[in-house]
């Protein structure tokens, strides 16, 4: 819609990534604590509990602060990047106290780098990778060597290191596979939702433009139509009973078509809006009867209807619903060969499902994909403007429902209008 604000792509990514980053950091706190416990109990490594507990407490505290950012509607990418940088610093501190480069858990650096690459882009990933590499390089020069609680464990340092590498690789692989994969899925889902929102906004803008055009056309056509009505009435009065049957029939046709045009113009100009707005529901039987009346006597006889066993009133604005269903039925008859029937099927559950099935030749996939675009039609030139399906789709969108087109060449077309419960 005009004036609708669209969240920038970086901010959208931050909104999706931040909850997952908070979860990842809580998992990191628990995983590092378990790793320290395993090193002390299984591998007999002397662990300076005080400094490492302080570092883990700092990680937990910064994550608690980061969790408060979840309440912000516009979290910064800098917050996410800063959190990943803090993780690298704290991991370096832990490595310093437990062996430096000999500690196999240096692979955990890769988790933050991967997360930055997926969510923050190339520059953030390169920057974090450079910082992590530099911090890890410092541990070659400044670290506390591993101390074992017994001499037997010290004799198996290489074996313990290799076992630790396997554990660290498994943990890093699991974190990357789970969290980064879920973040990528969440980002893809958010982009798909935004694409749908953009498409709905574009349809709303086109609908507003068409309604403005229709109201203007109705205003301009009202005067000549009134003139024709007056002239036909005067002609009928002048001829009186002396007209031959053919002329009298022509006059009745003129009056009937004038009434029909007046009704259409009333809907286009909005003069019937107040009446239809108050009519917030319609009985299924009445809807079907109104559709039969509007498609004409010849087509009404060929309209097959399938109704629920116990139909309930449809909770929807009556006149827009009638117009939508009439447009779908008229399109189905236009697509079907002469004399063929059209099926209108009504199903009711939590909401309502109206399906119109024709006996036409169907449409290829590329044509079916464009069905519903304004001014796109498969009818011969002058037979239609391609607005019926578009307006029916717009009505479905406004009601929070859907309109889907299923068509196969040689097997006809099915159009389904689904409205949710209100």
N, C-alpha and C positions, 0 to 999 in steps of 0.2 A: 504494500500500500504506500501511497505517497507519504514521505516523511518517516518511514519505518527505519529505525536504527539497526545497522548490521554490525555485529561485534567483529573487530578485526581478527584476521586469522591467527596471529600470535596469541592474542588474548583468549581466543577459543581453545587453542592448544593448551594454554595454561590452566583453563577451567577443567579440562579433561584430565590433564597429567597430575595436577596437584594432589587429588585424593589417592592416586596410586603411589605417588612418591612418599606420602605420609605412611602408607601401609608398608612400603618397602623399607623405610627407615625403622619402623617398629620391628619388622622381621630382622633387620640387621642387628638391632640391639640384642634381641634374643639369641640370634645365631652366634654373634661374637661372644656373648656370655657363655653359651654352651661350648664354644670352641676353647675358651680359656679353661672351663671346667674339665673338658676332655684332655687338654694338654697336661693339666695338673694330676689327674687321676689315672689316665690310660698311658700317657707317654712319660710320666714321672718328670715333667719339666717344672722347675721352680718358677712360679709366676708371681711378679710383684702385684699383689691384689689391689693395694691402695691406689697406685697411679692408674691402673687399667680400669678400676671401678670408677674413678673420677672421670676418665675419658668417656666411658659408657654413659655415665650420668649426664655429661655434657651433650652427648648425642641425643639422649632422651629429652633433655630440656629444650634443645633447639628444635626437636621434632614437635614438642608440645606447642612451642611458639608457632611453628609452621602450620600446625593443625588449626590454629585460630584464623589463618589465612583462608581456610575453607569457607568462612562466613563472608569473605569479600567477593562481590560480584565481578571484580576486575583484578585478579591476582597478576603480579608482574612476572615476566619471564626471568627477570633478575633474581627474584626470590627463589625460583627453582634452581637456576644456575648457582646461586650462592649456597643453597643447601647441598648441592652435589659437591661443591668446592669444600665445604665444611666436612663432608663425609671423607674426602680425600685426606684432609689434614688430620682428622681424628684417626683414620686408619693408619696413617704414617706414624702417629704417636704410639699407637698400640704395637706396630711393628718394631718401633725403637726399643720398647721394653721387653720384647720376646724374640730376639734373634736377628732383627733387621732383615737383610736380604736372604738369610737362611730360613725365614718363616715362609712356608708355602702359601699362606693366605694373601700374599701380594696380588694374586689373580683377582681378588675382589675389586681392585681398581677398575677392572674392565666393565663391571656392572654399571657403575656411574657413567663411564664414558659411553657405553652403549645406550643408556637411557637418554643422555644428552644428545646423541646423534639422532635418535628417533624423534625426540620431542622438541628440541631447541634448535636444531639445524647444524649446518656444517661448521660455522665459526665457533659456536659454543663447544661442539665436540672436540675440535682441534685444540681450542684453548684449554679445556679440561684435560685432554690427553697430554698436552705439554706440561701442565702443572703436575699431573700425576707422575709422569716420567721423571721430572725434576725432583719431586719429593721422594720417590723411590730411590733415586740415585744418591740422595743425601744419606739414606740409611746404610750405604756401603761404608761411609766414613764415620757416622755417628750412630751407634746402637749399642745395646747391652747384649753380650753373647748369651746363648742359652746355658742355663745351669740345670743339671739333673739332680734329682734327690737321691739317686743311688748310682753306683759305678756301673752296674750291669746295663742300665738304660743308656748310659753315655757311650758304651761300646757299640750300640746299634743306632747311632745317629743317622747314618744314611738311610737305613730301613725306615726309621721313624719319619725322616724327611719325605721319602717317597710316599709313604702312607698318607702323610699330611697333604702332599700335593694332590693325591687322588681325592681326598675329602674336600679340599679347597676347590678343585676343578668341578667336582660334582655339585657343590653348593653354588658356585658361580654359574654353572650351566643351568641349574634349576631356576635360579633367580632370573637370569636373562630370558630363558624360555617362557617362564610364567608371566612375570611382571611386564617385560617389554612386549611380549605377544599380546597381553591383555590391553596394554596402553595403545598399541597399534590398532587393535579392534575397536577400542572406544573412540579413537580419533576418526577412523573410517565411518563408524556409525554416526558420529556427530556431523561429519561432512555430508553424509547422505541425508540426514535430517535437514540440514541447512539448504541443500539443493532442493528438497521438497518444499521448504518454506519459500525459497526464491521463486519456484515455479508457481506456487499458490499466490504469491504477491503479484507476479506478472499477470496471472489470470484475473485477479481482482482489478488490476489497473485496466486491463482490456475490457472487462465487464463494465467498469465505471464509464469508460469512454463510449462504449456501445449504448449504455443506458442514456447518457447525455445526448448522443446522436439520435436515439429513438425518441426521446422527449422533444427534441427540437423538430424532428420530422413530424411527430404527432401534432405539434402546435401548428406547423405550417399546413398540414393536410386537413386540419379540422374545418377551416373556412371553405375550401372547395367542396369538401364532402357535405357540409351543411347546405351549400348551394345546390348540389345535385339532389339532396333529399327534398329540398323545397321545390325544385323544378319537377321532380318525379311526382310529388304530391299534387302539384298544380296540373300536370299532364293527366294524372288519373282522374282528377276532379273534372277537367274539361271534357275528357272522353266519356266519363260517366258509364252508363250501361250500354252505350252504343258500340263499344269496342268489340272486335271479333275475339273469339277465344284465344287465338294465338297471341294477339297484342296484350290481352289481359294477363296472360301467363308471363309474358315478357316483363310487364310492369311489376308483377309479384316477385319475379326473380330479382329485378333491380332493387326493390324495397328490401328484400331479404339480404341481398349482398351489402346493401348500405348499412343495415343493422349489424351485420357481421364486421364490417370495416370499422364502424363506430365502437364496437366492443373491443376490437384489437387496439385501436387508438387510445381508448380509455386505459387499457393496461400499460401501453407504452408511455403515456404521459403521466401515469401515477394517480389518475383521478379515482381509480378503484383500489388504491393502496390501503386506505383506511378500512374499507369493508373487508378486504382479504386479510388484513393484519389481525382483525378481531376473530377471524375464523381460523383458530389455531389447531383444529383437527378436522378430519373428514372420515366418514364411514367408508369402508372398502366398496360396498355396493354402490354408494353414491358416486365414488370416484370412477368406477367402471362405467356407470351410466353416463356420466359427464363426458368421459372419453369417447364413448360410442356416439354421443350426440355431436361432438366436435369434429370427428373424423368423417362424418357424412354417412348417409344411410347405406350406400353401396358397400363401403368398407366396414361399417359396423356389423353387417351380416357375416363378414368373413373374419371377424375378430374372435378367436377362441380364447376363453378365459379360464384359468385354473386358480381357485380361491382356497384359503385355509378352511378346515372343517368348521371352525368357530372363529370367524373373522372378528377382529377388534378394530376400533377406530384408529386411524393412523395419526400420530401426534406430529403434525407438520402443517405449515401454512397452506391452506387448501388451494388457493388459486395458483401460487407458484408450483405446487406439486402437480396440479392438473396440467399446467402448461408443459412441464417437463415430460410427463408421461405421454401427453398428446404428441409432442415432438418426436419422442422415441417411436411411438406407434406409426405415425405418418412416415418417418424414415424407413421403417420396416416394410410398410406397404409399397413405398416407392422402389425399394430394392427387390421386392418379390415380383415374380412374373404375374401378369394379369390373371385374376381369378384365384390366385393362391391365398391361403389363409395366413394369419399372423397370430402367434401365441403370446398372450399376456399372462404371466404367472406371478402370483402374489404369495409370499411366504412370510410368516410372522413368528418371531421368537422373542429375544430380548428387544430387537428392533424390527425393521421391516425390510424385506428384500423383494424388489420388483424387477422381473426379468422379461425382456421383449425379444422374441426369437422370430426371425424372418425365414423365408424359403428362397432367398436369393442365391447368387453365385458366390458370395463371400468376397473377401478382400485379401490381397497379399499382405505379408507382415509389415512392409514399409508403409503401405497405405493405412492399415489398421492403426499403426503407431501414431499417425497424424490425425486420425479421427478425433474430433473434438476441438481442433484448432479453429479459431474464427475465420470465416470466409474460405475454408477448405471444404470442398464437396466433391463427391464422385458423380453427382447428378449432371445431366446435360445442361448446357448453357441456358440460363433463364428459368431453370426448374427449381432453383433454391440458392440460398446464399451461404449455406453451411453454418448457420448460427444455432439451429435447434439443439444439436448435440453439445455445442459449446455452452449454451445457456443451461442445459440440463446438468452439465458437469459443474458449472458455477453454483447452481442451486445445491448440489450435493456437497460441495466444499463449504458453503455457508452453513449447512446443517450439520457439519462435522461427519459427513458420510463419504461414500466413494461412488464413482461411476467407472465401470470397467467394460472394455470392448473385447470380445473374443470372436475371431473370425478366421475361417479356413476356406481357401478357394474350393468351390464345389460343394460346400456344406453349409452355406448361409452364415449369418452373423447373430450373435447373442450379446445384448447390451443389458448390464445389470446395474440397477440403482439401489444402493444399500444406505439406509438411514439408521442411525443409532437410536436407542431408547432415549426418551426425553423425560 
